[in-house]
Amino acid sequence: MAVVWSKETFGSVLREFAATLRQQVSMEDGQWAVKGFIDCFRNVYTISTDTKIVSKILEIHLFPKILAFAEAHDFAIVLAEHQNYYPDISFIARNDESIRFAVDLKTTYRLPDKPWLCNGFTLGSHGQYFQDRASGKNIQFPYGSYHGHFCLGVIYDRAAGATIDETRPYPLEKLHAIPSVITNIQFFAAEKWRIAGDKGGSGNTANIGSIQRIEDILTGNGMFVGLGEDWFDDYWMNFGRITVKDSQGKTRKITSLTEFVRYRGGDPSRIVARNNQP
C-alpha cells in the first residue's frame, strides 16, 4: 500500500534518516571519516578548514546516502539546476509527481566559547519566489508547489588544536594519522519555519536567518513555533517592507518579530525568544 505523503509523514522519516547519519560519516572517536583527497600516485592531501570547502565535501559525502533514502521511500530527486537555486534537492513521489518536498542541506559549526550556540545558517531567500509562490525565479519548482520545506542539517566542532598541514601530501599508508578538520558531527532535520529567526542570514542578499541555539534547532523550537507557519510566511514576505512612525513622527522599518506581531495585532507573548540563552 502506497504511503500517503504529508509534510508530517515526510518530516518523520527524514528525522529518522538524519538520526542514522552520524555513525555513517564518523569514526569511533568522533572524527570525520574524510581525511583528504587522493591522487593517482596514492598521495593524500588534507582538506582546508575553510567552511565552504567543508560544507561542499560533506554534501558529496552524504549524497549516496540521500539517494538511497529517496529510493527506499520511492522518491525521485531533482537537484538544483543552478548554484543559486532553491532548494538543493527536490524530492518527488514516484506514484504522484504533484507531491514534492524541498530539502536544503545546511552545515554550521559550534561556537567554541559558547558551545550551546552555533554560527547559524541561511534558510533560503525571502525574495521573489518566496513572496510570489507561483514564481519560477531562482527556484527549481514554484514555492507553493512543495508540500513542505525542510532543512537536513549538520552541526560540528572545528577540530581544536589539530595540526593541519596543507602544504604537503601524506602517503596513503598514513591515512589514519591525518587529523580530521571537523569532529563531533550532529545531524538534524526540521521544517525551515520551525528553526527560523527574525533577522536576515547574510549581509547583502535577501536570505532568512536561522536561530543559533543548538537545542532549539534540534527540537525545532524556533521563534515562530508559538505563532505558526502563517506568521512565518507573513513576516518574511514583508521583511523590510513595512514602515511605521515613531513617537517623533519619523518613519522607520519594522525590524523585529515582536514589532511585527504588535503591528498585526497579534500576541507577542507567543514568540519563543530564548535563542541565545544558556
Secondary structure by P-SEA (a helix, b strand, c coil): ccccccaaaaaaaaaaaaaaccccccccccccccccccccccbbbbbbccaaaaaaaaaaaaaaaaaaaaaaabbbbbccccccccccbbbbccccccbbbbbbbbbbbcccccccccccccccccccccccccccccccccccccccccccbbbbcccccccccccccccccccccccccccccccccccccccccccccccccbbbbbbccaaaaaacccccccccaaaaaaaaaacccbbbbcccccccccccaaaaaaaacccccccccccccc
